[in-house]
Amino acid sequence: MASLKPYADDAASVQIGEMTLENGRDCVAVYGNLDLTRDRAGLAHARALKAVLEEIVRILEAEPHLPSRVPPPNAPKQVKNPFA
């Protein structure tokens, strides 16, 4: 499995099973499906997910001035009507 340094860039992603974790400087997007089966494959997936989540928590906890909330990554922006 490739590693992911959370919040380091806007391009990296890692896939665990059918789940994707996609990097961003203000947001790590998590989407897809991940079955944590009761076998070695499930254990490997669980460990990989845990490692990424632990790194995310470590980075967030180390942030001295963590805002209470950042705008959603795809928040609409209001622009002046060019036809008015």
trRosetta pair geometry for C-beta under 8 A, 3 or more apart (Angstrom, degrees):
i j d omega theta_ij theta_ji phi_ij phi_ji
1 14 6.6 61 177 -169 96 116
1 16 6.8 22 -131 -94 136 80
1 48 5.1 115 -29 -127 178 132
2 14 5.3 -151 79 -114 91 96
3 14 7.1 -44 -179 -87 11 142
4 12 5.6 159 -133 133 82 121
4 13 7.1 -5 -106 -157 126 18
4 14 4.3 -109 -44 -14 120 126
4 21 6.0 -145 25 99 175 118
4 23 6.0 -169 -166 -60 108 113
4 28 7.9 104 145 -137 134 125
4 52 5.8 28 54 -124 117 110
4 55 7.7 158 86 80 79 147
5 8 3.9 35 103 -20 108 144
5 9 7.8 65 75 5 100 89
5 12 7.1 59 41 61 72 164
5 23 7.6 37 74 -114 56 144
5 55 7.6 -110 -132 162 44 140
6 23 6.6 -163 -130 -119 41 95
6 28 5.2 -43 -140 -67 101 139
6 52 7.3 120 -56 -171 111 78
6 55 5.6 154 1 118 117 102
6 56 4.7 139 -84 -94 171 73
6 59 5.5 -154 81 19 116 155
7 23 7.0 -143 -51 -159 18 93
7 24 7.2 -15 -112 89 53 48
7 25 5.8 65 -165 -152 69 36
7 26 7.3 74 -130 -69 96 16
7 28 6.8 -76 -52 -51 70 98
7 59 6.0 175 26 149 130 153
8 12 6.9 17 68 19 105 137
8 23 6.5 -33 47 -168 75 143
8 25 7.8 -93 88 -102 10 66
9 12 5.5 88 64 -4 112 99
9 23 5.7 50 70 122 68 135
9 25 7.0 -19 -148 -67 12 82
10 23 6.7 -153 -123 111 18 87
10 24 5.4 33 -121 -128 71 59
10 25 5.8 -38 -64 -20 89 90
11 23 6.7 -10 59 71 32 111
12 22 7.9 165 98 -155 48 48
12 23 4.2 31 66 15 84 140
13 20 5.7 4 178 -174 122 102
13 21 6.4 167 -157 86 70 49
13 22 4.3 -16 -105 -107 110 66
13 23 6.2 -141 -74 4 53 80
14 20 7.4 160 82 -153 39 58
14 21 5.2 -7 58 57 87 99
14 52 6.8 -161 69 -93 141 140
15 18 7.7 -20 -171 -136 104 16
15 19 6.9 153 -157 81 60 46
15 20 5.1 -27 -100 -98 78 73
15 21 7.8 -175 -83 20 31 68
15 32 7.7 63 -139 -11 86 175
16 19 5.0 -19 68 66 84 101
16 21 7.2 30 3 -8 104 106
16 34 6.0 17 106 -113 97 132
16 45 5.4 122 170 -147 103 80
16 48 4.8 174 -117 105 124 128
16 49 5.5 170 120 -65 169 84
16 52 7.6 -131 -34 1 138 141
17 32 7.7 162 96 132 85 126
17 33 7.3 -92 122 102 115 62
17 34 4.5 122 62 -125 137 77
17 35 6.6 -171 -165 35 156 65
17 45 5.1 26 -36 -123 114 134
18 32 4.9 -164 131 173 71 114
18 33 4.5 -1 91 65 124 81
18 34 6.3 -165 54 -77 72 53
18 35 8.0 42 23 1 109 82
19 30 6.8 2 -179 -171 108 85
19 31 7.2 173 -152 94 67 29
19 32 3.9 174 -115 82 41 117
19 33 6.3 -138 -67 66 77 20
19 34 3.9 -28 -25 -49 127 111
19 49 7.4 28 80 -96 148 115
20 29 7.8 6 109 105 92 91
20 30 7.5 173 88 -147 51 43
20 31 5.8 -13 59 65 92 76
20 32 4.9 109 7 -23 75 135
21 28 6.0 4 -176 172 95 107
21 29 7.3 162 -156 83 44 51
21 30 5.3 -8 -105 -101 75 77
21 52 5.7 142 36 170 175 156
22 28 7.0 160 75 -165 45 57
22 29 4.4 -13 58 59 102 102
22 30 7.8 -169 20 -72 72 32
22 31 7.5 -8 3 21 113 100
23 28 6.0 -22 -113 -114 46 81
24 27 4.4 3 70 63 132 72
24 28 6.4 -165 32 -79 81 37
24 29 6.7 64 -9 -15 119 91
24 73 6.1 -35 -175 -110 172 139
26 70 5.0 -142 -179 144 122 162
26 73 6.8 165 80 -89 107 89
27 70 7.2 -144 -58 84 95 131
27 72 7.9 49 -79 -156 157 46
27 73 4.8 -105 36 -55 152 120
28 56 6.0 -100 27 -111 154 127
29 73 7.2 -71 -64 19 113 155
34 45 6.1 173 -171 173 110 131
34 49 6.8 112 156 -72 165 140
35 42 7.1 -70 125 -105 72 97
35 45 7.8 57 80 85 49 168
36 42 4.7 93 -180 -162 52 98
36 45 5.8 -149 -107 91 71 119
36 46 5.1 73 -139 -69 120 100
36 49 8.0 -77 -84 20 117 146
37 41 6.1 21 57 79 118 98
37 42 3.6 -143 64 -61 57 122
37 45 7.9 75 24 30 76 134
38 42 5.8 -28 -53 52 15 159
39 42 5.1 100 48 10 61 103
39 43 7.1 -117 105 -5 34 91
40 43 5.5 -52 -147 36 34 114
40 44 6.3 37 154 -20 66 103
41 44 5.7 -53 -149 35 32 112
41 45 6.4 31 152 -17 65 105
42 45 5.7 -54 -147 38 32 111
42 46 6.2 33 154 -20 66 107
43 46 5.7 -54 -145 37 30 112
43 47 6.3 29 156 -18 64 106
44 47 5.9 -55 -147 37 29 110
44 48 6.4 29 155 -19 63 108
45 48 5.8 -57 -147 36 30 111
45 49 6.3 27 156 -16 66 108
46 49 5.9 -56 -146 39 29 109
46 50 6.1 32 154 -21 64 110
47 50 5.6 -54 -144 38 30 114
47 51 6.3 34 156 -24 64 104
48 51 5.8 -51 -150 30 29 112
48 52 6.8 24 155 -13 62 104
49 52 6.1 -58 -152 38 32 107
49 53 6.2 25 155 -13 67 112
50 53 5.8 -61 -143 43 29 108
50 54 6.0 31 158 -22 66 108
51 54 5.9 -54 -144 35 26 111
51 55 6.6 25 155 -17 61 106
52 55 5.8 -58 -153 36 31 111
52 56 6.5 33 150 -20 65 104
53 56 5.5 -50 -148 34 36 114
53 57 6.4 34 154 -17 67 104
54 57 5.7 -53 -147 38 32 110
54 58 6.2 37 152 -23 65 106
55 58 5.5 -49 -144 34 32 115
55 59 6.4 31 157 -17 64 105
56 59 6.0 -58 -151 37 28 108
56 60 6.3 22 155 -14 65 110
57 60 5.8 -58 -143 41 30 108
57 61 6.0 27 160 -17 66 111
58 61 6.1 -59 -144 39 24 108
58 62 6.3 19 158 -17 61 113
59 62 5.9 -64 -148 38 27 109
59 63 6.9 42 151 -40 62 97
60 63 5.8 -41 -157 7 36 118
60 66 6.4 65 -170 -113 75 142
63 66 4.3 95 100 -68 121 93
67 70 5.9 103 73 -63 132 75
71 75 4.5 -67 166 -2 110 155
72 75 4.5 127 61 -57 85 90
80 84 7.5 -114 170 46 82 117
81 84 4.0 67 92 -8 119 114
